């Protein structure tokens, strides 16, 4: 099995081989039994999801705490996530941190 070129070229790694052997002599003839289990690791191929249209990524951080209970900030990045003032917890609609990554 491990010398079959079609199998070896289609797998990434032989992860494990488990063998069980038994030999019995209940009759005049000896009977041998061999069981083998092979664990093969196959490669995964993924289609590229990034296209030429993706030019960058913006990461916004609007923390739950600390927050401004009464403030109203214009144009929050995720307006549906901001409860109206007065609020008892965040997010409050302002960026506590922002990271912009532009792809070449």
C-alpha positions as CSV (number, residue, x, y, z in Angstrom):
1,X,0.0,0.0,0.0
2,X,2.8,2.5,0.9
3,X,4.5,1.8,-2.5
4,X,1.4,2.6,-4.5
5,X,2.4,5.8,-6.3
6,X,-1.2,7.0,-6.8
7,X,-1.9,6.9,-3.0
8,X,1.4,8.5,-2.0
9,X,1.2,11.4,-4.4
10,X,-2.4,12.2,-3.3
11,X,-1.6,12.5,0.4
12,X,0.3,15.0,2.4
13,X,1.5,12.8,5.2
14,X,1.2,9.3,6.6
15,X,0.1,10.3,10.1
16,X,0.0,6.9,11.7
17,X,0.1,3.1,11.0
18,X,-1.5,0.7,13.5
19,X,-0.9,-3.0,13.1
20,X,-2.4,-6.0,14.9
21,X,-0.9,-9.5,14.3
22,X,-2.0,-12.9,15.6
23,X,-0.8,-16.4,14.9
24,X,-2.7,-19.5,15.9
25,X,-1.8,-23.1,15.7
26,X,-5.2,-24.7,16.6
27,X,-4.8,-27.2,13.7
28,X,-1.8,-28.7,12.1
29,X,-1.4,-25.6,10.0
30,X,-0.4,-22.2,11.5
31,X,-2.7,-19.4,10.6
32,X,-1.5,-15.8,10.7
33,X,-3.6,-12.7,10.6
34,X,-2.4,-9.1,10.0
35,X,-4.6,-6.0,10.3
36,X,-3.3,-2.6,9.4
37,X,-4.9,0.8,9.8
38,X,-3.5,3.7,7.9
39,X,-4.1,7.4,8.9
40,X,-3.4,9.6,6.0
41,X,-3.4,13.4,6.1
42,X,-4.8,15.0,2.9
43,X,-3.9,18.5,1.8
44,X,-6.7,21.1,1.6
45,X,-6.9,23.4,-1.3
46,X,-8.8,26.7,-1.0
47,X,-9.8,29.2,-3.7
48,X,-8.3,32.6,-3.2
49,X,-10.9,34.8,-1.7
50,X,-9.0,38.1,-1.9
51,X,-9.6,39.9,-5.2
52,X,-8.1,43.0,-6.7
53,X,-11.1,45.0,-5.4
54,X,-10.0,44.6,-1.8
55,X,-7.7,47.5,-1.1
56,X,-7.5,47.6,2.7
57,X,-9.0,46.8,6.1
58,X,-10.2,49.2,8.8
59,X,-10.4,47.9,12.4
60,X,-12.4,50.0,14.9
61,X,-12.5,49.6,18.7
62,X,-15.4,51.0,20.6
63,X,-15.2,49.4,24.0
64,X,-18.0,48.5,26.4
65,X,-16.1,50.1,29.2
66,X,-15.0,52.9,29.6
67,X,-17.9,54.6,27.9
68,X,-19.6,58.0,27.8
69,X,-23.1,57.7,29.3
70,X,-24.4,61.0,27.9
71,X,-22.3,61.7,24.8
72,X,-23.6,61.5,21.2
73,X,-20.9,61.1,18.5
74,X,-21.5,61.7,14.8
75,X,-21.0,59.0,12.3
76,X,-20.1,56.0,14.4
77,X,-18.7,53.1,12.4
78,X,-21.5,50.8,13.5
79,X,-24.5,53.0,14.4
80,X,-26.8,50.0,15.1
81,X,-24.6,48.9,17.9
82,X,-24.8,52.2,19.8
83,X,-27.7,52.6,22.3
84,X,-29.1,56.1,22.6
85,X,-28.0,58.4,25.4
86,X,-28.3,58.2,28.3
87,X,-26.9,54.7,28.3
88,X,-25.7,52.4,31.1
89,X,-23.0,50.6,29.2
90,X,-21.0,50.9,26.0
91,X,-20.4,51.1,23.2
92,X,-20.9,54.8,22.9
93,X,-20.1,55.5,19.2
94,X,-16.6,56.9,19.5
95,X,-13.4,55.1,18.4
96,X,-11.1,54.3,21.3
97,X,-8.8,52.8,18.8
98,X,-8.5,52.5,15.0
99,X,-6.2,50.7,12.7
100,X,-6.2,51.1,8.9
101,X,-4.3,48.6,6.8
102,X,-3.9,49.5,3.1
103,X,-2.9,46.7,0.7
104,X,-0.5,47.5,-2.0
